[in-house]
Amino acid sequence: MNDDKKKRRPPRPKGFYRNKNGQWRKDFIEVIAECGNVTEACRRLSLTWTEVYKTKLEDPEFKAQWEAAVEASMDKLETEVHRRAHVCSDKLASWILSRRRPDKWGDKSKDKGGITINPVINITERE
């Protein structure tokens, strides 16, 4: 094996969690809350995309847990984006403000006769 390639454990067979009384559902919810990505959660747990979406359609409780987990993941992502905006990125901060407070920081081209005004925020980089 090439030393440059990342070593991975062999994949578990598809359906690995099926015989554990629905344990895969709990594990899937935990992983989706962490990573926010269905494909990645399925890969980590050796589940198929089809089986998790089928379960989501058939089980309203699982669907609600899934949606709550995705929201939790997005909250973590939003927190990190805000941290990065404050620490190192004027452009990211401008973008966030233009989306969260469009009345103040959004595109003013309609209000200024077609002239686009892009707000620039100067944030001193912190170490």
Number of C-alpha atoms within 10 A of each C-alpha: 6 6 6 6 7 8 9 6 6 6 11 13 10 13 13 13 17 12 9 9 8 10 11 20 19 12 15 22 21 17 21 23 24 17 18 21 13 20 13 15 23 20 14 14 19 17 22 15 14 10 12 19 13 10 14 18 11 11 11 11 11 18 17 12 18 22 16 15 21 22 15 17 19 16 13 15 15 13 12 12 16 14 13 14 19 16 15 15 19 18 15 16 21 19 20 18 17 17 13 12 11 13 11 12 18 18 17 17 12 10 10 10 8 9 11 12 14 14 16 12 14 11 14 11 11 7 5
